[in-house]
Amino acid sequence: MEGPALRDAERTRLLERARERCFFLDLDDAGARLCRANMPYGIAKIHWMQRQLGHEPDASYISTPDSTVTRNIDRWASGFGYGGAIEWSGEFFPLELKPNCCGMLVAGLDELPDPDEAERAIARLSETTIEVGLVQAHWDMHRGNHFLNIYAVSDPDVTSGHPYVAIMHSSGSELRGPNPHGPGLYLAGRSSESSLGDRIEVMRTPFGPAFLLKGEAAEIYTQYAARVERFARKRRTAYARILFGEDVPILFNETHQGLNRPGRMLLGCYSGRDLPWVPVTLRPDLPAYLIAPGLIYSQEALDREGLVERARATGCLDRLLGAGLLPHGGGYSYPGMDGLDVEVQERGRGGRRCFRLGKNEWFRDVRGLPFSYRGEEVIRRIEEFGSGRVAAHLELVKRLEG
């Protein structure tokens, strides 16, 4: 589906307006540069939606230090990266943001669990389901980037005296598609399967088609997303209690991919202002960290980054000063490609975007690129920016995936 025809100059102006409302506080490596190249297209699409619906086009993106690509093909093709917060006004929801209510739980442990007993328990869980709020939950710690790890804590005072912690990374995938409990979360392109199908609007924009819900349908969807988030939290707690005991202390259980509030989407980050610390997990060969919020997105930090004037001019300064964002991980990196410029071309019917780094081959999505995960440079950037400080190091003791 082609977007509305616009003069090149007008289209460029709209894209530049969106770019001015993207605030990157990243590592400036290949993953970050790809995000910088793609994200303005997604924000420009939301601006177009806002205009057509009679709202001020005020959508913005604020990155975290791990800002990078998304390997979800649909989200990337829609013009979005990963590692930050998108905020907009108006009673509608852009479905291509694709919240999945993924998050992490941290449980305090006084001693290491018996590995053989834990593996037997996980084997039993993987062969059955448990009921969580009338939903049959399926063990999935062996799929994708979900995991359950045991760590030794460098400073147990930070974890209320517990020398070990278990960290569980999972979502509410049982409710992602249309189901008896609600319309589903991933609706773009699947309208016929959902109870909201005939209310999903496909809007033509100069930057590609946009799937959205508005008005009452958007309210139904956001209420459902909130229910899935509650389910995902309860699901993590239920599995932790089965494995580590009914009285296991839950020190942390927060979402890093979902609606933080109406009109604010977290893409792989925590809203950390009121939390004592958040877990940040990196590559398996590196420690994980508990990061305590610092002077998050303070005026001083934004001044150092040269962002205050642009934030004030675009009406986004309050959003930056109140952002309170912290990463949940390191994000994707592309070895050997750091420092290369990103080029973008729009080709074929509908102007699908193609990218390349330096003089390498063109690609439409990043799934074919060899990638790695960033390491402690993310932690250094957090401390350098002043958005947090290391409260404790976590050394991996055991992976319990099942």
C-alpha positions in Angstrom: 0.0 0.0 0.0 1.5 3.3 -1.1 1.3 6.4 1.1 -0.2 9.7 0.1 1.7 11.5 -2.6 3.7 14.4 -1.3 6.3 16.7 -2.8 9.8 15.5 -1.9 10.5 18.7 0.0 7.4 18.4 2.1 8.1 14.7 2.9 11.7 15.6 3.8 10.4 18.4 6.1 8.1 16.0 7.9 10.9 13.5 8.3 13.2 16.1 9.7 10.5 17.3 12.1 10.3 13.8 13.4 14.1 13.5 13.6 14.2 16.6 15.8 12.0 14.9 18.3 14.3 11.9 18.6 16.8 12.2 21.4 19.7 9.8 21.3 21.9 9.2 24.4 23.6 6.1 23.0 27.0 4.6 22.3 27.2 5.8 18.7 28.1 2.3 17.5 26.7 0.4 14.5 23.5 -0.7 16.3 22.9 2.8 17.6 23.4 4.4 14.2 21.0 2.0 12.6 18.4 2.9 15.3 19.0 6.6 14.6 18.5 6.1 10.9 15.2 4.1 11.3 13.4 5.7 14.3 12.5 9.0 12.6 10.3 7.1 10.1 8.3 5.5 12.9 7.9 8.9 14.7 6.9 10.6 11.4 4.2 7.9 11.0 2.8 8.6 14.4 2.9 12.4 13.7 0.9 11.7 10.5 -1.7 9.7 12.5 -1.9 12.5 15.1 -2.6 15.0 12.3 -5.3 12.9 10.7 -7.0 12.4 14.1 -6.9 16.1 15.0 -4.1 15.9 17.6 -0.9 18.0 17.9 1.9 15.9 16.2 4.0 15.7 19.4 5.3 12.1 19.4 8.9 11.8 20.6 11.6 9.1 21.2 14.1 9.2 24.1 16.8 6.6 24.0 18.6 4.8 26.7 22.4 4.1 26.5 21.7 0.7 24.9 19.6 2.1 22.1 19.9 -0.3 19.1 17.9 -2.2 16.5 15.0 -4.4 16.9 15.2 -7.9 15.2 11.4 -8.0 15.0 10.9 -7.7 11.3 7.5 -6.0 11.4 8.5 -3.5 14.1 11.7 -2.6 12.2 9.9 -2.3 8.8 7.4 0.1 10.6 10.2 2.5 11.4 11.1 1.6 15.0 14.3 0.6 16.8 14.8 -0.5 20.4 16.0 0.8 23.7 14.0 3.8 24.8 10.6 5.3 25.3 8.1 6.6 22.7 5.6 9.1 23.9 2.6 10.7 22.2 -0.7 12.4 22.9 -4.2 11.4 21.7 -6.6 8.5 22.3 -5.2 6.0 19.8 -2.6 3.2 19.8 0.0 2.5 17.0 -0.2 -1.3 16.9 3.2 -1.7 15.2 4.9 -0.9 18.5 4.0 -4.5 19.4 4.1 -4.5 23.3 4.6 -8.0 24.7 4.8 -7.2 28.4 8.3 -8.7 28.7 10.1 -8.0 32.0 12.4 -9.4 34.7 12.0 -10.8 38.2 14.7 -10.8 40.8 14.3 -13.2 43.7 16.5 -13.2 46.8 18.2 -16.5 47.7 20.0 -17.3 51.0 21.7 -20.4 49.5 22.3 -22.0 46.2 19.5 -24.3 45.1 20.5 -27.9 44.5 21.2 -28.1 40.8 19.9 -31.6 40.3 16.7 -30.9 42.1 16.2 -27.6 40.2 16.7 -29.3 36.9 14.1 -32.0 37.8 11.6 -29.4 38.8 12.2 -27.5 35.5 11.8 -30.8 33.6 8.4 -31.3 35.3 7.3 -27.7 34.5 8.3 -28.0 30.9 5.9 -30.9 30.5 2.8 -29.3 31.9 1.1 -26.0 32.5 0.3 -24.0 35.6 -2.8 -21.9 36.1 -2.1 -18.2 36.6 -5.2 -16.0 36.9 -7.4 -18.5 34.9 -4.7 -18.6 32.1 -2.7 -21.8 31.5 0.9 -20.7 31.6 3.6 -22.6 29.6 7.3 -22.8 30.7 9.4 -21.1 28.0 12.7 -20.2 29.6 14.5 -22.1 26.8 13.0 -20.0 24.0 14.4 -16.8 22.4 16.0 -14.5 24.9 14.0 -15.8 27.9 16.2 -17.2 30.7 16.4 -18.1 34.4 19.9 -17.6 35.9 21.4 -17.8 39.4 23.9 -15.2 40.4 26.2 -14.5 43.3 25.9 -10.9 44.6 29.0 -8.8 45.3 27.2 -6.7 48.0 24.4 -8.6 49.7 23.3 -5.4 51.5 21.9 -4.2 48.2 19.7 -7.3 48.0 18.4 -7.1 51.6 21.1 -9.5 52.8 20.7 -12.2 50.2 24.0 -13.5 48.9 22.4 -14.9 45.7 19.6 -13.9 43.4 17.6 -15.6 40.7 16.8 -13.5 37.6 14.0 -14.5 35.4 13.4 -12.9 32.0 10.0 -13.6 30.4 6.8 -12.2 29.0 3.1 -13.1 28.7 3.4 -14.9 25.4 0.2 -17.0 26.1 -1.9 -13.9 25.6 0.1 -12.3 22.7 -2.4 -13.5 20.0 -6.2 -13.3 20.1 -7.5 -15.6 22.9 -10.6 -16.2 25.1 -9.3 -13.6 27.6 -9.0 -10.7 25.1 -8.1 -9.4 21.7 -4.4 -10.1 21.7 -1.4 -7.8 21.6 0.1 -8.4 18.2 -2.8 -7.3 16.0 -1.2 -5.5 13.0 -1.8 -7.5 9.9 -4.0 -10.1 11.8 -7.3 -8.2 12.0 -9.5 -11.1 11.0 -8.4 -13.1 14.0 -9.2 -10.5 16.7 -12.4 -9.3 18.4 -11.1 -5.8 17.5 -10.5 -6.8 13.8 -13.1 -4.6 12.2 -12.0 -1.7 14.3 -8.3 -1.9 13.3 -7.6 1.0 10.9 -5.0 0.8 8.2 -3.9 4.4 7.6 -1.9 5.4 4.5 1.0 7.6 5.4 3.9 9.0 3.3 6.2 6.6 5.3 4.2 3.4 4.8 1.0 1.9 6.1 0.1 2.3 9.7 -2.1 0.0 11.8 -3.9 1.7 14.7 -6.8 1.6 17.1 -8.6 4.7 18.2 -11.2 5.9 20.7 -13.0 3.1 22.5 -11.1 0.4 20.7 -7.8 1.9 21.8 -9.1 2.0 25.4 -10.1 -1.7 25.2 -6.7 -2.5 23.9 -4.8 -0.6 26.5 -6.9 -2.1 29.3 -6.1 -5.5 27.8 -2.4 -4.7 27.7 -2.5 -3.7 31.3 -4.1 -7.1 32.1 -1.4 -9.0 30.2 1.2 -7.1 32.1 -0.3 -8.1 35.4 -0.5 -11.7 34.2 3.2 -11.6 33.1 4.2 -10.4 36.6 2.1 -13.0 38.3 3.4 -15.7 36.0 7.1 -14.9 36.9 6.2 -14.9 40.6 4.3 -18.2 40.3 7.3 -19.9 38.7 9.8 -18.4 41.2 7.7 -19.7 44.1 7.4 -23.2 42.6 11.2 -23.4 42.1 12.5 -21.6 45.2 9.7 -21.9 47.8 6.4 -20.1 48.6 8.3 -17.6 50.8 11.0 -16.6 48.4 11.4 -12.8 48.6 10.6 -11.0 45.3 13.0 -8.1 45.2 12.1 -6.8 41.7 9.4 -7.6 39.1 9.1 -4.9 36.4 8.1 -4.7 32.8 10.6 -3.3 30.2 8.5 -3.7 27.0 5.0 -2.4 27.2 2.8 0.5 28.0 4.2 2.4 31.0 1.0 4.5 30.9 -1.4 5.6 28.1 0.6 7.2 25.4 4.0 6.0 26.6 5.6 2.9 25.3 8.8 1.3 26.8 10.9 -0.5 24.2 13.4 -2.5 26.2 13.9 -0.2 29.2 12.7 0.4 32.7 11.0 3.5 34.1 13.4 3.5 37.0 13.0 6.8 38.8 11.2 5.3 41.9 13.1 2.0 42.0 16.0 1.3 44.3 17.8 -0.5 41.4 17.2 -2.4 38.2 18.9 -5.5 36.9 20.9 -5.1 33.7 22.1 -8.3 32.1 24.8 -8.4 29.4 26.5 -11.3 27.6 26.7 -14.6 29.4 30.5 -14.3 29.7 30.1 -11.0 31.6 28.7 -10.1 35.0 25.2 -8.7 35.3 24.6 -5.6 37.3 22.2 -4.0 39.7 22.0 -0.3 38.7 20.7 2.3 41.1 19.1 5.3 39.4 21.3 8.4 39.4 20.5 11.9 38.2 18.3 10.5 35.5 18.1 12.8 32.5 18.9 15.8 34.6 19.3 19.3 33.2 23.1 19.1 33.8 23.4 15.8 31.9 21.2 17.1 29.0 23.3 20.2 28.8 26.5 18.1 28.5 24.9 16.2 25.6 23.8 19.4 23.9 20.1 18.5 23.9 18.5 21.2 26.0 18.0 23.8 23.3 16.4 21.3 20.8 14.3 19.7 23.6 13.0 23.1 24.6 12.3 24.2 21.0 10.3 21.1 20.2 8.3 21.1 23.5 10.0 17.9 24.7 12.1 19.2 27.6 9.7 18.1 30.3 9.6 14.6 28.8 13.4 14.4 28.9 13.7 15.8 32.4 11.1 13.4 33.7 12.2 10.4 31.6 13.7 8.2 34.3 14.8 5.5 31.9 17.3 2.7 32.5 18.3 -0.2 30.1 17.4 -3.8 30.8 20.4 -5.2 28.8 23.2 -4.3 26.5 21.5 -4.5 23.1 22.7 -5.8 19.8 26.1 -4.9 18.3 27.6 -5.5 14.9 31.3 -6.4 15.2 33.6 -4.7 12.6 30.9 -2.2 11.6 31.3 0.5 14.3 32.1 3.9 12.9 30.6 3.2 9.5 28.0 5.7 8.2 24.4 4.4 7.7 22.8 5.0 4.3 19.0 4.7 3.7 17.2 4.3 0.4 13.5 3.8 -0.3 12.9 1.4 -3.1 10.0 -0.2 -5.0 6.3 0.0 -4.5 5.5 1.7 -1.2 9.0 3.0 -0.7 10.3 0.1 1.5 13.5 1.2 3.2 16.9 -0.4 2.6 19.9 0.2 4.7 23.6 -0.3 4.5 26.6 0.3 6.7 29.6 1.8 4.8 30.0 0.0 1.5 28.5 -3.3 2.7 25.5 -5.0 1.1 22.0 -3.4 1.3 19.5 -5.0 3.6 15.9 -4.4 4.6 16.0 -5.8 8.1 18.8 -6.8 10.4 18.1 -10.4 10.9 20.6 -11.5 8.2 23.5 -9.5 9.8 26.0 -11.3 12.1 25.5 -9.8 15.5 26.7 -9.9 19.1 25.6 -8.4 22.4 27.2 -5.3 23.8 29.2 -5.6 27.0 30.3 -3.3 29.8 30.6 -0.3 27.5 26.8 0.1 28.2 27.5 0.2 32.0 30.2 2.8 31.4 27.9 4.9 29.4 25.2 4.8 32.1 27.7 6.0 34.6 29.2 8.6 32.3 25.8 10.0 31.5 24.8 10.1 35.1 21.7 8.1 34.7 22.7 5.4 37.2 25.5 3.9 39.2 26.6 0.3 39.9 25.1 -0.9 43.2 26.2 -4.5 42.9 28.0 -6.9 40.5 26.3 -10.3 39.8 28.5 -13.2 38.9 26.7 -16.0 37.0 26.6 -19.3 39.0 24.1 -21.4 37.1 21.7 -21.2 34.1 18.4 -22.9 34.6 16.7 -22.9 31.2 15.1 -26.3 31.0 
